[in-house]
Amino acid sequence: MKLFNANEIAAMGAVVWDDCLSQWNPKKTDVYTHFVGVISTGKSFKAVKRHHNAGVYKFEVLDSFSTKGEAIDMLELNFS
């Protein structure tokens, strides 16, 4: 998994959607919070997830899609 810093993500494109999604884990009975977003590169839409590591935020590019809706649907399906 490659992680990018905020400046690297900003260089890839503009944020066109962001949200905080929660997911209940029935095996551990706790709630996970995922900070996710979609950026537009002009040619595709990239779904991203934010990671918090030792006080620093890093971003993972999960996948690329042809529409913003497809990227949002994937994020909602996997993280809510």
Secondary structure by P-SEA (a helix, b strand, c coil): cccccaaaaaaaccccbbbbbbbbcccccbbbbbbcbbbbcccbbbbbbbbbcccbbbbbbccccccaaaaaaaaaaccc
